Amino acid sequence: MSADSRTVDLVISDVDGTLVTGDKRLTPATVAAVRRLGAAGIGFTVASSRPPIGLSALVEPLGLRLPMGAFNGASVVAPDLSVIDAELLPEEAARAAARRIRAAGLDLWVFAQGAWWLRDPDAPYTDLERRTLQAEPRVSGDLDALLGAASKLVGVGRDHARLADEEPELAAALGQAAHVHRSQPYYLDVTPPGRDKGGFVAWMAAHLGIPESRIATFGDAGNDRAMFARSGLSVAMGNAEAPVKAAAGAVTASNEADGFAQAVAELILA
C-alpha cells in the first residue's frame, strides 16, 4: 500500500512501541521525519494510552501544535496539556474492573485527578513508567476512593501470558461499559467506553474538516487497530504482534530500527 503527500493531510501516531524506542527515546530520524511532514503541509499528532503528562515531553522536540489523544483517546488535550474534551470511566465499571484486576493477581494503577496512583511504588514496571511519564506516582492505601474519578485503570504484571488471557475475560465482563486492551504486554488498560483511538481519528477529522480517508495512522499494539480501521493509510510497526500487522495496510521496520521514519519516507513522502 502506498500514499503520497497529496492523499495524506494528517498523520496520527501511537507513542510507545511506535514513535519512541524501547528506552523511550525519540531518535533523530523520527524527529526529522515529523519535521518533513510539517514542511510538506501534513499535520502530525499522537494518540497514546499515556496520560496527558506523559505526552508533554514530546511537544517541544516534535513541534506539536495540534490536539493530542491521551488515555487511548478518552481525553483530548492541547499541547499545553489543557483539556479540550475528556471522558471518565463509569464508576461501576471502574469498581468491577479493579476487583477483577486484583483477583487476577495484578497490580492496580489508577489514573485520576491528573495523577498516577498506586499502592506500592516499588512494584514491577514502576521505574519504567516513571521514565515514560517523567513523573512520580502518588501512593495511596485506598485506591477505591479514586474510582469515581478515574480516567484509566491499568492491570500490571510480569506474567505476560496471564495479561493476555485476562484481556478477553475482562472485556467480556465489562461489556460496553469500558474498553479493555493491552497497550503493552505488561499493561492491561481499562478506559472509558466509546472513546478509543478510532474515535480520536474521527475527532481529529471533524476538528480539521478533513475526511478520515486522508489520515494515516501508525501503531504496534491491539489498541491501535481501532485507529487503523478509521484511517486511509494504516502502518503497523515491525515489532507489532501478528494480529496488529494483519489489521494494517502496510508494515514497516521496528521502532528500534526507525520504522516510523522509514514509512514516512516510503509511503507518504515518496
N, C-alpha and C positions, 0 to 999 in steps of 0.2 A: 504494500500500500504506500502511496506517496502523496505528497501535498506540496504546495508552494506558498509563498508569501501572499499570493493573490487569493487563495482559498482559506487562509487562516487569519483571523483577526485577533484571536486571543489564545494564549497557552496557559493552562492551569496545571500545576504540578503538585503531586504529593511531595513530602519533605523527607522523612526518614526512610531509608532504603531506596530512595529515588534521587532526590536533589543533593543530598549530603552523603558522605562516605560513612562507613561503619563507626568511625570515631567522631562523627558529627561535624565534619569539615566541609565547607564549600571549596571546591577546587578552583584554581584559576580558569580552567576550561569552562566550568559551569558558569562562573561569573561572566566570562567573556560571551558565552552563548546567550545569556539573558540580555546583555547589552546589545548584542547583534540583533536580537528580536526587536528591541526598542528602536534601534536605528532603522529597521525595516518597517516601522509603523505598526508592529504587532504588540499588543498588550501582554503583560505577564503577571500572574499572581499565584498563590499557593492555596491548597486545601489540605488540611492535616488533622490528625487526631490530637495533636498538641493543643494545650490551652493557649489563649492569646499571648500570655507572657512568653511562651516558648517560641513564638514567631518573631519576637521583637529583634532578635539578633540577625535576622535575615533582611530586615528592611533597608538598612544603610548599604551593605555590600551589594545588594541586588537592585538598589534604587527603586524599591516597591512604592507604587503610587496608587494602586487600585485596592479595593476591599479584599480582605483575606478571609478564608474559611477556617475557623478553629473548631475543635470538637467534632471533626468529621462533617463540618458544615452546619452544625447546630447553632453556632454563633458566627456572625459576620462582623468583622471589626475593621476599622480604618488602620492605616499604617501607624498612627499614633496610639493604637490599641483602644480607642474609644469605640463603644459598642454601637453598631448600626442596627443590628437585628439579632435576637437571641431567643432561644427556647430552652426551658429546663426539663429535666426528666420528671414525669408524673411521680408524685411521692409514693404511691402504692407500688408502682413498677420498680422504683429505686429500692424500696424495702425488700421486695421479693428477690430482686437481683442480688442484693447484699447478703441475704440469707443463703442463697444458693452458692454464691462465691465462697463464703466461709465454709459451707458444708462440703465443698469440693476440696478443701484444704488449701485454698489460695489466699494470698494476702489481698486485702481490700484497700484500694486507694479511692479517695473521694475528691473530686474537683468541684469546689463550691466557694462562693463568696470571693472569687478572684484568687483563690489559693489552692495549693495541693496539700491534702490532708491524709495522714496515715497514723498507725499506732506505733510502728517500730521503724525508727529512722535508719536502722542498720540492716533491714531486711533485704533480700535479693533484689537487685536492679535499682535500688535507691540511688547508688552512686552514678549509675548510668543516666538516670532521669535527672539528677542534679546537673550533669554536664549538658544534657539535652536542653533542659529548660533554662539553665543558668540561673537557677533559683533554688532556695531551700524549702523543704516541706515544713508544714506545721504539724506538730504532734498532738493527737487528741486521744483520750481514752474512751470517748463516746462519739464515734463516727456516726452513729444512728441519728444523733441530733442534727446532723447536716443533710440528711437525706431529703428533706423538704425543699432544699435549695441547691440541689446538685445539677451541674451541667453534664458531668460524666462520671461513671464508676469504672474502675479497672480491676480485674482479677489478675493477679501477678503470680507467676511461679516458674521454677526451674524445669518442671516436668512439662515439656512442650507437647508431648502426646496427650497428657491429661487436658491441657487447654484446648487442643484440637478436638478432643472428644466432648468437652463441656460446651463448646461453641454451639453446635446444633441443639443440644439439650436445653441450654439456657434460652436460646432463641425461641424454641418451641414453647417453653414455659411462659415466656413473657408475651408471645404472640405479637399483636400490633401495638403493644404498649411501649416498645422500645426497639432500637436497632442493636443487634449484637454481632460484632465482628472482631476477629483478631487483627490488630494493627501491626503487631509483630508476633513472632512465635511464642513470646513470653508475656504478651499483653492481650487480655480479653476485654474489649471495650463495650460498655453499655451507654448508649447515647439516646437523646430524645427521638421519639417517633416522627416520621415524615420529614426528617431533616438529615439526610445523608449527603455524601459528596455529589451524587447525581443532582440532588436538589440545589446544591451550590452552583453547579454548572447552569441550571435553569435560572437561578437568581442572577448570576452574572450576565447571562444572555439578555434577560429583561432589563437589567441595570444599564447595560451598554447599548441596548437596542440592536443586537445582532442575533442572527439565527444560531441555534446550538450547533448546526452543521458546520459553522465556521470557527468552532472552538476545537483545539487539540488538547488532549489530556495525557498525563504521564503518571504511572504508578507501579507499585510492586506487590501490593497486598490485597486480600479479599475485599477490604472496604473500598478499594479503588475501582472495582468492577462497576459500581453504580455510576461513577464518572464516565467510564468507558461507554456505557450504554446511552449516554446523553450527548456524546460529542461526535463530531465528524471524523476526527482522527484520534485514535487511541493507541498509546505506545506502552507496552509492558517492559520493565527492566529485565536484563538477563538474569538477575538474581531472584526474580519472581517465581512463585510456585506455578506448577503446570496449569492449574485451572485459571489463574490470572493471565498467563500468556495466551491461553485459548480464548479468553474473552476480549483480547486486544486485537486491533487491526494490524499491528506491527510489533516486533520485538527488537530491542536494541541491546547494547552491551550492558554490563552490570554497573551498579552505582560506584564500584571501586575502579571501573575502567572508563569513566567519563561517558557512560551510556547516554545521559541526558544531552550532553553537548554533541555527541555523535548524531543522535536522532534529529536534533535541531538543524544541524548542518545538512544531513542527507535527506530528511523528509519534509522539512519546512522551508529552509533557505537554499535548497539545492539550485 
